Amino acid sequence: MNCEDVFEELRPHITEVIVTRHFHRDLPEFDTSLVVDGQHVHFRHLHKLEEHFDGVFVFRALKDKTHIVYAVDGKRRLIFLRAFHNFHEYGNFLADRKGILSMIGSV
């Protein structure tokens, strides 16, 4: 099963779409429906599964040079977490599982 299949399997069960304050600061004008609807034409990568831990699936989309990080949690909420223009910062964010879980728990 490829990464996109995992998201497509989860998508019909998504109950809510949440944009964190941090994501909104990172990318204020971003149209989240592009990710939700799976419009690949706007992205080089879409629904790339990066991590799966504690019932949370963390995905990434790549639009131009911006890494958009979002997750589907155990409550089947799609949560837009962060957007990064720097790949190193994106890697550091992914390595901080406790931080990701904390961010998800606060919404």
N, CA, C and O atoms as a DFTB+ gen file, in Angstrom:
428 C
 N C O
     1  1       0.848      -1.172       0.000
     2  2       0.000       0.000       0.000
     3  2       0.897       1.240       0.000
     4  3       1.798       1.352       0.832
     5  1       0.656       2.172      -0.929
     6  2       1.489       3.370      -0.951
     7  2       0.908       4.455      -0.055
     8  3      -0.190       4.310       0.484
     9  1       1.650       5.532       0.096
    10  2       1.299       6.615       1.017
    11  2      -0.066       7.226       0.709
    12  3      -0.864       7.469       1.614
    13  1      -0.323       7.469      -0.555
    14  2      -1.588       8.082      -0.934
    15  2      -2.759       7.172      -0.601
    16  3      -3.834       7.658      -0.248
    17  1      -2.574       5.865      -0.705
    18  2      -3.638       4.926      -0.374
    19  2      -4.018       5.033       1.100
    20  3      -5.196       4.921       1.442
    21  1      -3.042       5.246       1.969
    22  2      -3.332       5.385       3.402
    23  2      -4.232       6.588       3.618
    24  3      -5.235       6.489       4.324
    25  1      -3.889       7.729       3.018
    26  2      -4.719       8.919       3.186
    27  2      -6.098       8.707       2.573
    28  3      -7.106       9.081       3.172
    29  1      -6.149       8.117       1.401
    30  2      -7.436       7.890       0.740
    31  2      -8.327       6.956       1.557
    32  3      -9.552       7.068       1.512
    33  1      -7.719       6.043       2.296
    34  2      -8.477       5.154       3.168
    35  2      -9.020       5.921       4.377
    36  3     -10.117       5.631       4.854
    37  1      -8.265       6.882       4.864
    38  2      -8.679       7.683       6.019
    39  2      -9.657       8.796       5.645
    40  3     -10.527       9.152       6.441
    41  1      -9.521       9.336       4.458
    42  2     -10.279      10.534       4.065
    43  2     -11.789      10.426       4.247
    44  3     -12.380      11.380       4.754
    45  1     -12.454       9.340       3.873
    46  2     -13.914       9.294       4.047
    47  2     -14.354       9.329       5.515
    48  3     -15.515       9.607       5.813
    49  1     -13.430       9.048       6.417
    50  2     -13.762       8.984       7.837
    51  2     -13.376      10.247       8.597
    52  3     -13.560      10.318       9.812
    53  1     -12.843      11.242       7.896
    54  2     -12.438      12.494       8.549
    55  2     -13.680      13.218       9.036
    56  3     -14.629      13.444       8.285
    57  1     -13.649      13.579      10.321
    58  2     -14.809      14.201      10.945
    59  2     -14.715      15.720      10.997
    60  3     -15.730      16.406      11.110
    61  1     -13.478      16.251      10.915
    62  2     -13.274      17.680      11.103
    63  2     -11.925      18.066      10.500
    64  3     -10.991      17.264      10.477
    65  1     -11.836      19.291      10.019
    66  2     -10.572      19.832       9.525
    67  2     -10.202      20.997      10.435
    68  3     -10.984      21.929      10.623
    69  1      -8.990      20.928      10.998
    70  2      -8.525      21.938      11.946
    71  2      -7.224      22.539      11.424
    72  3      -6.345      21.820      10.947
    73  1      -7.110      23.848      11.517
    74  2      -5.877      24.544      11.170
    75  2      -5.334      25.140      12.468
    76  3      -5.982      25.981      13.091
    77  1      -4.139      24.698      12.870
    78  2      -3.552      25.223      14.104
    79  2      -3.151      26.685      13.892
    80  3      -2.962      27.126      12.758
    81  1      -3.024      27.423      14.984
    82  2      -2.581      28.815      14.908
    83  2      -1.190      28.900      14.282
    84  3      -0.894      29.802      13.499
    85  1      -0.352      27.940      14.646
    86  2       1.014      27.955      14.124
    87  2       1.006      27.777      12.604
    88  3       1.738      28.467      11.895
    89  1       0.185      26.859      12.106
    90  2       0.085      26.669      10.646
    91  2      -0.403      27.954       9.989
    92  3       0.120      28.374       8.957
    93  1      -1.402      28.567      10.592
    94  2      -1.956      29.797      10.017
    95  2      -0.893      30.893       9.967
    96  3      -0.856      31.673       9.015
    97  1      -0.032      30.960      10.976
    98  2       1.076      31.934      10.954
    99  2       2.102      31.567       9.880
   100  3       2.644      32.444       9.207
   101  1       2.365      30.271       9.724
   102  2       3.343      29.816       8.729
   103  2       2.891      30.086       7.300
   104  3       3.692      30.471       6.448
   105  1       1.596      29.881       7.043
   106  2       1.065      29.945       5.678
   107  2      -0.367      30.493       5.720
   108  3      -1.322      29.742       5.525
   109  1      -0.517      31.802       5.973
   110  2      -1.843      32.371       6.258
   111  2      -2.879      32.257       5.143
   112  3      -4.069      32.146       5.440
   113  1      -2.490      32.278       3.914
   114  2      -3.455      32.292       2.812
   115  2      -3.677      30.918       2.179
   116  3      -4.278      30.828       1.109
   117  1      -3.206      29.856       2.816
   118  2      -3.275      28.528       2.212
   119  2      -4.707      27.996       2.198
   120  3      -5.422      28.083       3.196
   121  1      -5.112      27.449       1.063
   122  2      -6.441      26.856       0.902
   123  2      -6.363      25.366       1.247
   124  3      -5.890      24.569       0.437
   125  1      -6.818      24.988       2.429
   126  2      -6.715      23.601       2.900
   127  2      -7.523      22.634       2.045
   128  3      -7.241      21.436       2.036
   129  1      -8.513      23.131       1.335
   130  2      -9.331      22.228       0.508
   131  2      -8.491      21.578      -0.599
   132  3      -8.855      20.516      -1.105
   133  1      -7.374      22.204      -0.978
   134  2      -6.512      21.605      -1.997
   135  2      -5.959      20.269      -1.516
   136  3      -5.825      19.331      -2.302
   137  1      -5.639      20.178      -0.234
   138  2      -5.132      18.933       0.343
   139  2      -6.283      17.965       0.585
   140  3      -6.197      16.787       0.236
   141  1      -7.349      18.459       1.179
   142  2      -8.497      17.609       1.513
   143  2      -9.069      16.950       0.262
   144  3      -9.386      15.761       0.269
   145  1      -9.197      17.723      -0.801
   146  2      -9.771      17.208      -2.048
   147  2      -8.779      16.397      -2.871
   148  3      -9.160      15.731      -3.834
   149  1      -7.504      16.456      -2.491
   150  2      -6.495      15.663      -3.194
   151  2      -6.182      16.171      -4.584
   152  3      -5.976      15.376      -5.502
   153  1      -6.142      17.469      -4.754
   154  2      -5.871      18.055      -6.063
   155  2      -4.362      18.052      -6.318
   156  3      -3.671      19.018      -5.994
   157  1      -3.867      16.982      -6.889
   158  2      -2.438      16.778      -7.102
   159  2      -1.803      17.826      -8.018
   160  3      -0.590      18.031      -7.963
   161  1      -2.567      18.466      -8.823
   162  2      -2.021      19.410      -9.787
   163  2      -1.280      20.557      -9.096
   164  3      -0.418      21.178      -9.717
   165  1      -1.584      20.853      -7.852
   166  2      -0.973      21.960      -7.126
   167  2       0.279      21.558      -6.350
   168  3       0.942      22.422      -5.776
   169  1       0.618      20.272      -6.319
   170  2       1.684      19.780      -5.461
   171  2       2.653      18.885      -6.223
   172  3       2.277      18.216      -7.186
   173  1       3.921      18.886      -5.770
   174  2       4.878      17.904      -6.294
   175  2       4.695      16.587      -5.559
   176  3       4.831      15.521      -6.160
   177  1       4.391      16.643      -4.280
   178  2       4.072      15.461      -3.479
   179  2       2.807      15.777      -2.706
   180  3       2.612      16.909      -2.263
   181  1       1.951      14.790      -2.544
   182  2       0.724      14.980      -1.770
   183  2       0.433      13.701      -1.005
   184  3       0.518      12.607      -1.563
   185  1       0.096      13.831       0.254
   186  2      -0.265      12.715       1.135
   187  2       0.879      11.718       1.323
   188  3       0.652      10.510       1.392
   189  1       2.103      12.229       1.406
   190  2       3.247      11.351       1.658
   191  2       3.261      11.019       3.147
   192  3       3.433      11.905       3.984
   193  1       3.082       9.757       3.470
   194  2       3.065       9.325       4.869
   195  2       4.476       9.417       5.428
   196  3       5.388       8.742       4.950
   197  1       4.649      10.259       6.444
   198  2       5.959      10.462       7.054
   199  2       6.125       9.645       8.327
   200  3       7.186       9.063       8.552
   201  1       5.110       9.595       9.149
   202  2       5.181       8.915      10.438
   203  2       3.825       8.311      10.775
   204  3       2.785       8.778      10.312
   205  1       3.860       7.274      11.584
   206  2       2.649       6.699      12.167
   207  2       3.007       6.261      13.572
   208  3       3.805       5.342      13.755
   209  1       2.422       6.913      14.563
   210  2       2.705       6.569      15.956
   211  2       1.523       6.973      16.827
   212  3       0.851       7.971      16.563
   213  1       1.284       6.197      17.850
   214  2       0.211       6.468      18.816
   215  2      -1.128       6.789      18.150
   216  3      -1.852       7.671      18.613
   217  1      -1.459       6.091      17.081
   218  2      -2.737       6.297      16.413
   219  2      -2.799       7.548      15.553
   220  3      -3.873       7.922      15.081
   221  1      -1.663       8.199      15.344
   222  2      -1.600       9.429      14.555
   223  2      -0.831       9.153      13.264
   224  3       0.260       8.584      13.288
   225  1      -1.406       9.557      12.153
   226  2      -0.749       9.464      10.853
   227  2      -0.289      10.867      10.477
   228  3      -1.105      11.787      10.409
   229  1       0.995      11.040      10.234
   230  2       1.539      12.344       9.868
   231  2       1.914      12.298       8.386
   232  3       2.648      11.416       7.938
   233  1       1.393      13.265       7.647
   234  2       1.596      13.347       6.205
   235  2       2.290      14.648       5.838
   236  3       2.377      15.583       6.634
   237  1       2.782      14.674       4.604
   238  2       3.413      15.880       4.078
   239  2       2.961      16.090       2.646
   240  3       2.791      15.146       1.875
   241  1       2.773      17.345       2.321
   242  2       2.559      17.757       0.936
   243  2       3.666      18.748       0.608
   244  3       4.124      19.482       1.484
   245  1       4.092      18.771      -0.628
   246  2       5.139      19.695      -1.060
   247  2       4.594      20.565      -2.174
   248  3       4.298      20.092      -3.271
   249  1       4.467      21.849      -1.869
   250  2       3.976      22.833      -2.847
   251  2       5.104      23.831      -3.056
   252  3       5.493      24.545      -2.132
   253  1       5.620      23.875      -4.267
   254  2       6.812      24.659      -4.576
   255  2       7.928      24.196      -3.635
   256  3       8.352      23.043      -3.723
   257  1       8.412      25.052      -2.747
   258  2       9.452      24.631      -1.793
   259  2       8.919      24.612      -0.366
   260  3       9.698      24.622       0.587
   261  1       7.614      24.587      -0.214
   262  2       6.995      24.608       1.108
   263  2       6.512      23.214       1.481
   264  3       5.747      22.586       0.748
   265  1       6.976      22.742       2.642
   266  2       6.571      21.443       3.174
   267  2       5.385      21.670       4.107
   268  3       5.516      22.332       5.137
   269  1       4.250      21.127       3.749
   270  2       3.013      21.283       4.519
   271  2       2.817      19.994       5.297
   272  3       2.690      18.918       4.712
   273  1       2.792      20.107       6.621
   274  2       2.704      18.934       7.489
   275  2       1.314      18.905       8.120
   276  3       0.862      19.883       8.717
   277  1       0.655      17.772       7.974
   278  2      -0.683      17.607       8.531
   279  2      -0.812      16.189       9.067
   280  3      -0.027      15.306       8.722
   281  1      -1.811      15.987       9.911
   282  2      -1.977      14.695      10.559
   283  2      -3.448      14.323      10.612
   284  3      -4.334      15.175      10.562
   285  1      -3.676      13.019      10.714
   286  2      -5.009      12.507      10.999
   287  2      -4.860      11.769      12.324
   288  3      -4.085      10.819      12.438
   289  1      -5.618      12.224      13.326
   290  2      -5.477      11.631      14.662
   291  2      -6.492      10.523      14.889
   292  3      -7.255      10.174      13.987
   293  1      -6.499       9.976      16.087
   294  2      -7.393       8.871      16.428
   295  2      -8.867       9.232      16.371
   296  3      -9.718       8.355      16.226
   297  1      -9.175      10.522      16.485
   298  2     -10.564      10.987      16.385
   299  2     -10.942      11.275      14.937
   300  3     -12.027      11.780      14.651
   301  1     -10.033      10.947      14.037
   302  2     -10.190      11.130      12.590
   303  2     -10.355      12.600      12.215
   304  3     -11.116      12.949      11.312
   305  1      -9.622      13.450      12.933
   306  2      -9.580      14.869      12.598
   307  2      -8.355      15.112      11.722
   308  3      -7.268      14.616      12.018
   309  1      -8.527      15.866      10.659
   310  2      -7.411      16.277       9.815
   311  2      -6.901      17.590      10.390
   312  3      -7.626      18.585      10.423
   313  1      -5.641      17.589      10.846
   314  2      -5.086      18.737      11.542
   315  2      -3.867      19.249      10.775
   316  3      -2.875      18.535      10.624
   317  1      -3.947      20.472      10.301
   318  2      -2.815      21.103       9.637
   319  2      -1.901      21.650      10.728
   320  3      -2.279      22.551      11.478
   321  1      -0.693      21.092      10.807
   322  2       0.213      21.378      11.917
   323  2       1.171      22.534      11.641
   324  3       1.189      23.512      12.388
   325  1       1.956      22.432      10.591
   326  2       3.001      23.417      10.304
   327  2       3.265      23.465       8.810
   328  3       2.885      22.564       8.062
   329  1       3.919      24.528       8.399
   330  2       4.428      24.660       7.031
   331  2       5.859      25.170       7.139
   332  3       6.138      26.115       7.877
   333  1       6.753      24.544       6.404
   334  2       8.170      24.883       6.468
   335  2       8.710      25.196       5.083
   336  3       8.363      24.547       4.096
   337  1       9.564      26.203       5.037
   338  2      10.270      26.525       3.803
   339  2      11.684      25.955       3.854
   340  3      12.378      25.911       2.838
   341  1      12.103      25.522       5.028
   342  2      13.444      25.001       5.248
   343  2      13.348      23.507       5.570
   344  3      12.704      23.122       6.547
   345  1      13.985      22.669       4.755
   346  2      13.899      21.218       4.932
   347  2      14.489      20.767       6.265
   348  3      13.981      19.823       6.870
   349  1      15.544      21.416       6.732
   350  2      16.176      21.050       8.006
   351  2      15.206      21.268       9.181
   352  3      15.103      20.424      10.071
   353  1      14.501      22.403       9.173
   354  2      13.511      22.672      10.229
   355  2      12.379      21.656      10.175
   356  3      11.887      21.212      11.212
   357  1      11.973      21.294       8.987
   358  2      10.930      20.287       8.801
   359  2      11.372      18.948       9.398
   360  3      10.594      18.287      10.086
   361  1      12.613      18.551       9.136
   362  2      13.151      17.305       9.689
   363  2      13.193      17.325      11.202
   364  3      12.863      16.331      11.850
   365  1      13.597      18.455      11.771
   366  2      13.620      18.586      13.233
   367  2      12.213      18.482      13.818
   368  3      12.018      17.875      14.871
   369  1      11.253      19.065      13.146
   370  2       9.866      18.998      13.615
   371  2       9.384      17.546      13.646
   372  3       8.785      17.112      14.630
   373  1       9.641      16.802      12.583
   374  2       9.207      15.404      12.517
   375  2       9.859      14.548      13.596
   376  3       9.252      13.598      14.089
   377  1      11.082      14.878      13.962
   378  2      11.808      14.097      14.969
   379  2      11.237      14.292      16.370
   380  3      11.502      13.488      17.264
   381  1      10.457      15.350      16.568
   382  2       9.905      15.668      17.889
   383  2       8.492      15.099      18.022
   384  3       7.505      15.829      17.939
   385  1       8.413      13.795      18.228
   386  2       7.093      13.149      18.328
   387  2       6.265      13.693      19.491
   388  3       5.059      13.898      19.355
   389  1       6.912      13.928      20.630
   390  2       6.185      14.464      21.784
   391  2       5.595      15.835      21.469
   392  3       4.478      16.147      21.879
   393  1       6.354      16.649      20.738
   394  2       5.865      17.960      20.337
   395  2       4.674      17.864      19.408
   396  3       3.715      18.627      19.528
   397  1       4.740      16.925      18.483
   398  2       3.619      16.725      17.555
   399  2       2.382      16.281      18.317
   400  3       1.291      16.802      18.090
   401  1       2.543      15.332      19.209
   402  2       1.393      14.867      20.002
   403  2       0.836      15.970      20.889
   404  3      -0.377      16.072      21.076
   405  1       1.714      16.786      21.426
   406  2       1.280      17.908      22.260
   407  2       0.480      18.907      21.427
   408  3      -0.558      19.400      21.866
   409  1       0.969      19.199      20.229
   410  2       0.289      20.126      19.341
   411  2      -1.106      19.594      18.983
   412  3      -2.079      20.348      18.977
   413  1      -1.193      18.302      18.690
   414  2      -2.475      17.684      18.346
   415  2      -3.400      17.681      19.556
   416  3      -4.599      17.926      19.424
   417  1      -2.850      17.407      20.729
   418  2      -3.665      17.370      21.942
   419  2      -4.213      18.717      22.346
   420  3      -5.206      18.790      23.071
   421  1      -3.581      19.792      21.887
   422  2      -4.026      21.136      22.289
   423  2      -5.131      21.706      21.398
   424  3      -5.638      22.798      21.658
   425  1      -5.504      20.968      20.345
   426  2      -6.586      21.481      19.473
   427  2      -7.877      20.752      19.742
   428  3      -8.893      21.042      19.110
